[in-house]
């Protein structure tokens, strides 16, 4: 990233931090007035245009300018009293997630810098009548390795776009599992399982040692991730049917770009399953084994009286 680009991102962060100072307001958000709703609706129109430009504009300088304007516009819009009650249903280019207990919501979005660099921005809004906002400052470029066993703060955040959220309870209190996507570099992508919690004062923190894996050495990780080839389709998401997070099992293969080894899905799944407030790693979730060797033709339970569709054969009458 050039010095100019880095300076512009820093400017975005400074503006965001200055304008998003949390106001003390212990009352939860109440009913949004008609006047307030109209003010936010107008702000949403501006936010939608800016967010689209951040993602889609082909000119680098325009994307950065749109990101800077998006930050200030978002803060200004959220300052409307009881803004927490507004759903932002038309704001498609920003991820907005909230848990079932409605205690907060989290905004995240991605800024494309160049073919191998992405920056992430976000904020956590608490359910208050007056705005209480925690800006998320992406410091992932300063982290030499993935911070698997480090607790992070909003000021030192591993930036991603969050695409799912699961609320769960532990012995240490309520936590929130976040699933995120990181367009890591030109050749590889990452998907991250993060844990969000709040202290007694309501300040958020990222990371908690709630992951267990058989045979793991040392303390449990605070968060986990999987890195995979950029051209691969990789699943890591909650499955309602199986009540667990299904994760594509990845295996190494030579990179088609000559950049070493990359991970690609092999068609099987691992999983994270919630048990008593902890997420247990399950290897090879589906171990279906065929009891018979596949046959080239259908076998209808050895009943020759039925055809291939399972219907009774019509007997031909001899003349």
C-alpha positions as CSV (number, residue, x, y, z in Angstrom):
1,X,0.0,0.0,0.0
2,X,1.4,3.4,-0.9
3,X,2.0,6.1,1.8
4,X,-0.8,8.2,0.3
5,X,-3.3,5.3,0.6
6,X,-2.2,4.5,4.2
7,X,-2.5,8.2,5.1
8,X,-6.0,8.3,3.7
9,X,-7.1,5.3,5.6
10,X,-5.6,6.7,8.8
11,X,-7.6,9.9,8.1
12,X,-10.8,7.8,7.9
13,X,-10.0,6.2,11.2
14,X,-9.3,9.5,12.9
15,X,-12.5,11.0,11.7
16,X,-14.4,7.9,12.7
17,X,-12.9,7.9,16.2
18,X,-13.5,11.6,16.9
19,X,-17.1,11.5,15.8
20,X,-18.1,8.2,17.3
21,X,-17.3,9.0,21.0
22,X,-19.8,7.1,23.1
23,X,-22.3,9.2,24.9
24,X,-23.4,8.0,28.3
25,X,-27.0,6.8,28.0
26,X,-28.1,3.9,30.1
27,X,-31.7,3.8,28.7
28,X,-32.3,1.3,25.9
29,X,-33.6,2.6,22.6
30,X,-37.3,3.4,22.6
31,X,-39.7,4.1,19.8
32,X,-38.3,5.9,16.9
33,X,-40.2,9.1,16.1
34,X,-41.6,9.8,12.7
35,X,-39.3,12.7,12.3
36,X,-36.3,10.7,13.3
37,X,-37.3,7.9,11.0
38,X,-37.5,10.3,8.1
39,X,-34.0,11.8,8.9
40,X,-32.5,8.3,9.0
41,X,-34.2,7.3,5.8
42,X,-32.6,10.2,4.0
43,X,-29.3,9.3,5.5
44,X,-29.7,5.7,4.4
45,X,-30.1,6.9,0.8
46,X,-26.7,8.6,1.0
47,X,-25.1,5.6,2.8
48,X,-26.3,3.2,0.1
49,X,-24.7,5.3,-2.7
50,X,-21.4,5.7,-0.8
51,X,-21.3,2.0,0.3
52,X,-21.8,0.9,-3.3
53,X,-19.0,3.2,-4.5
54,X,-16.6,1.8,-1.8
55,X,-17.1,-1.7,-3.2
56,X,-17.6,-1.1,-6.9
57,X,-15.9,2.1,-8.1
58,X,-13.1,1.4,-10.5
59,X,-11.0,4.4,-9.5
60,X,-8.9,3.9,-6.3
61,X,-9.1,7.5,-5.2
62,X,-12.9,7.5,-5.5
63,X,-13.2,4.4,-3.4
64,X,-11.1,6.0,-0.6
65,X,-13.1,9.2,-0.8
66,X,-16.4,7.3,-0.6
67,X,-15.1,5.3,2.4
68,X,-14.2,8.5,4.2
69,X,-17.6,10.0,3.5
70,X,-19.4,6.8,4.4
71,X,-17.8,6.9,7.9
72,X,-18.9,10.4,8.7
73,X,-22.4,9.9,7.2
74,X,-22.9,6.7,9.2
75,X,-22.0,8.4,12.5
76,X,-24.2,11.4,11.7
77,X,-27.1,9.2,10.8
78,X,-26.8,7.1,13.9
79,X,-26.8,10.2,16.2
80,X,-30.5,10.4,15.6
81,X,-32.2,9.5,18.9
82,X,-33.3,5.8,19.1
83,X,-31.6,5.1,15.8
84,X,-31.0,1.6,17.0
85,X,-34.6,0.8,16.1
86,X,-34.0,1.5,12.4
87,X,-33.3,-1.6,10.4
88,X,-31.4,-0.1,7.3
89,X,-33.1,-2.7,5.0
90,X,-31.9,-0.9,1.9
91,X,-28.3,-0.7,2.9
92,X,-27.1,-3.8,0.9
93,X,-23.3,-3.2,0.7
94,X,-22.7,-3.1,4.5
95,X,-23.1,-6.2,6.7
96,X,-25.3,-5.4,9.7
97,X,-25.8,-8.2,12.3
98,X,-27.7,-8.3,15.6
99,X,-28.2,-11.1,18.1
100,X,-31.6,-12.4,19.3
101,X,-31.2,-10.4,22.6
102,X,-30.9,-7.1,20.6
103,X,-28.2,-5.8,23.0
104,X,-26.1,-4.5,20.1
105,X,-25.6,-4.6,16.4
106,X,-22.4,-4.7,14.4
107,X,-21.6,-2.9,11.1
108,X,-18.7,-4.1,8.9
109,X,-17.6,-3.4,5.3
110,X,-14.6,-3.9,3.0
111,X,-12.5,-1.4,1.2
112,X,-10.7,-2.8,-1.9
113,X,-7.2,-1.1,-2.0
114,X,-5.5,-3.2,-4.8
115,X,-5.3,-6.8,-6.0
116,X,-3.6,-8.0,-2.9
117,X,-4.7,-5.5,-0.2
118,X,-8.1,-5.0,1.5
119,X,-9.0,-2.9,4.5
120,X,-11.9,-3.4,6.8
121,X,-14.1,-0.9,8.7
122,X,-16.8,-1.4,11.3
123,X,-18.6,-0.3,14.4
124,X,-20.6,-1.7,17.3
125,X,-23.7,0.2,18.3
126,X,-25.2,-0.6,21.7
127,X,-28.9,-0.7,22.2
128,X,-29.2,2.8,23.8
129,X,-31.5,5.7,23.4
130,X,-28.5,8.0,22.8
131,X,-25.7,6.9,20.5
132,X,-23.1,4.6,22.1
133,X,-20.7,3.5,19.3
134,X,-17.4,1.7,19.3
135,X,-15.4,2.1,16.1
136,X,-13.5,-1.0,15.0
137,X,-9.9,-0.2,13.8
138,X,-8.4,-2.8,11.5
139,X,-4.9,-3.6,12.7
140,X,-4.5,-6.9,10.8
141,X,-1.7,-5.5,8.7
142,X,0.4,-5.0,11.8
143,X,0.0,-8.7,12.9
144,X,2.8,-10.8,11.6
145,X,0.8,-14.0,12.3
146,X,-2.8,-14.8,12.9
147,X,-3.6,-13.8,16.5
148,X,-5.1,-17.1,17.5
149,X,-4.4,-16.8,21.3
150,X,-4.7,-13.0,21.8
151,X,-7.6,-11.0,23.1
152,X,-8.2,-8.0,20.9
153,X,-9.9,-4.7,21.5
154,X,-12.0,-2.5,19.1
155,X,-8.9,-0.3,18.7
156,X,-6.9,-3.4,17.7
157,X,-9.2,-5.5,15.6
158,X,-8.6,-8.3,13.2
159,X,-10.7,-6.8,10.3
160,X,-13.2,-9.0,8.4
161,X,-16.7,-8.7,7.1
162,X,-19.0,-10.6,9.5
163,X,-21.7,-12.7,7.7
164,X,-23.3,-14.6,10.6
165,X,-23.7,-14.3,14.3
166,X,-24.6,-16.9,17.0
167,X,-25.5,-16.0,20.5
168,X,-24.4,-18.5,23.2
169,X,-24.0,-18.6,27.0
170,X,-20.9,-19.6,29.0
171,X,-19.9,-19.9,32.6
172,X,-18.3,-16.4,32.2
173,X,-21.5,-14.9,30.8
174,X,-23.1,-14.4,27.4
175,X,-20.9,-14.4,24.3
176,X,-21.5,-14.0,20.6
177,X,-19.8,-16.1,17.9
178,X,-19.1,-14.2,14.7
179,X,-18.3,-15.8,11.3
180,X,-16.2,-13.5,9.1
181,X,-14.6,-13.3,5.7
182,X,-11.2,-11.9,4.9
183,X,-10.0,-11.4,1.3
184,X,-6.5,-12.0,2.6
185,X,-4.4,-11.5,-0.5
186,X,-4.4,-12.2,-4.3
187,X,-3.9,-16.0,-3.9
188,X,-5.7,-16.9,-0.6
189,X,-8.8,-16.1,1.4
190,X,-9.5,-16.6,5.1
191,X,-12.7,-17.4,7.0
192,X,-12.6,-16.6,10.7
193,X,-14.5,-17.7,13.7
194,X,-14.4,-14.9,16.3
195,X,-15.9,-14.5,19.8
196,X,-17.3,-11.2,20.9
197,X,-18.0,-10.4,24.6
198,X,-18.7,-7.3,26.8
199,X,-17.4,-6.3,30.2
200,X,-19.5,-4.9,33.0
201,X,-19.2,-1.4,31.6
202,X,-20.5,-2.5,28.2
203,X,-17.1,-2.3,26.4
204,X,-16.6,-5.0,23.8
205,X,-13.6,-7.3,23.4
206,X,-12.8,-9.9,20.8
207,X,-11.6,-13.4,21.7
208,X,-12.3,-16.1,24.3
209,X,-10.8,-19.5,24.9
210,X,-14.0,-21.5,24.2
211,X,-12.7,-23.8,21.4
212,X,-11.8,-27.4,22.2
213,X,-10.1,-29.9,20.0
214,X,-9.1,-33.4,20.9
215,X,-5.3,-33.6,21.3
216,X,-4.8,-29.8,21.3
217,X,-1.5,-28.6,22.9
218,X,-1.5,-25.6,25.2
219,X,-4.4,-23.3,26.1
220,X,-7.5,-23.2,23.8
221,X,-7.3,-20.7,21.0
222,X,-9.3,-17.4,21.3
223,X,-10.4,-17.5,17.7
224,X,-9.8,-19.9,14.7
225,X,-9.4,-19.4,11.0
226,X,-9.0,-21.4,7.8
227,X,-7.0,-20.2,4.8
228,X,-7.9,-21.5,1.4
229,X,-7.2,-20.9,-2.3
230,X,-8.8,-17.7,-3.7
231,X,-10.5,-19.4,-6.6
232,X,-12.1,-22.1,-4.3
233,X,-15.6,-22.1,-2.9
234,X,-15.3,-22.6,0.8
235,X,-18.1,-23.2,3.3
236,X,-17.9,-22.2,6.9
237,X,-21.4,-21.4,8.3
238,X,-24.1,-22.4,10.7
239,X,-26.3,-25.3,9.6
240,X,-29.8,-25.2,11.1
241,X,-30.5,-28.8,10.3
242,X,-27.4,-30.2,12.0
243,X,-27.3,-27.5,14.6
244,X,-23.5,-26.9,14.2
245,X,-21.1,-24.9,12.1
246,X,-20.1,-26.9,9.1
247,X,-16.6,-26.3,7.7
248,X,-15.2,-27.6,4.5
249,X,-12.3,-29.9,5.2
250,X,-9.3,-28.5,3.3
251,X,-6.3,-30.3,1.9
252,X,-3.1,-28.9,0.5
253,X,-2.3,-28.8,-3.2
254,X,0.2,-27.0,-5.4
255,X,-1.0,-23.5,-6.3
256,X,-1.9,-23.1,-10.0
257,X,-0.1,-19.7,-9.9
258,X,3.2,-21.2,-8.7
259,X,2.9,-19.5,-5.3
260,X,3.6,-22.6,-3.2
261,X,0.9,-24.7,-1.6
262,X,-2.8,-23.7,-1.1
263,X,-5.7,-25.3,0.7
264,X,-8.8,-26.5,-1.2
265,X,-11.9,-28.4,0.0
266,X,-11.9,-32.1,-0.5
267,X,-15.7,-32.7,-0.4
268,X,-15.9,-33.7,3.3
269,X,-16.8,-31.6,6.3
270,X,-15.5,-30.8,9.8
271,X,-17.7,-28.9,12.3
272,X,-17.9,-26.8,15.5
273,X,-20.6,-28.0,17.9
274,X,-21.8,-26.1,20.9
275,X,-21.7,-28.2,24.1
276,X,-22.2,-26.5,27.5
277,X,-20.9,-23.2,26.4
278,X,-17.9,-24.5,24.5
279,X,-17.4,-25.1,20.8
280,X,-16.1,-28.6,20.2
281,X,-14.2,-29.4,17.0
282,X,-15.7,-32.4,15.2
283,X,-13.5,-34.0,12.5
284,X,-15.1,-35.6,9.5
285,X,-18.7,-35.0,10.5
286,X,-20.3,-37.3,7.9
287,X,-18.9,-40.8,7.9
288,X,-21.4,-42.5,5.7
289,X,-20.2,-46.0,4.6
290,X,-22.0,-48.0,2.0
291,X,-22.9,-51.5,3.1
292,X,-22.8,-52.9,-0.5
293,X,-20.6,-52.3,-3.5
294,X,-22.4,-50.0,-6.0
295,X,-24.0,-52.0,-8.9
296,X,-24.3,-50.9,-12.5
297,X,-28.0,-51.5,-12.6
298,X,-30.8,-50.9,-10.1
299,X,-31.6,-53.7,-7.7
300,X,-35.3,-53.7,-6.7
301,X,-35.0,-55.7,-3.5
302,X,-34.8,-58.9,-5.6
303,X,-38.5,-58.4,-6.5
304,X,-38.8,-59.2,-10.1
305,X,-42.4,-58.3,-10.2
306,X,-41.6,-54.5,-10.2
307,X,-40.2,-52.4,-12.9
308,X,-37.4,-49.9,-12.7
309,X,-39.8,-47.2,-11.3
310,X,-40.9,-49.5,-8.5
311,X,-44.3,-50.1,-10.1
312,X,-45.9,-53.5,-10.5
313,X,-45.2,-55.0,-13.9
314,X,-48.2,-55.4,-16.2
315,X,-48.5,-59.1,-17.1
316,X,-49.0,-59.7,-20.8
317,X,-52.0,-61.8,-21.7
318,X,-51.2,-64.5,-24.3
319,X,-53.7,-64.9,-27.0
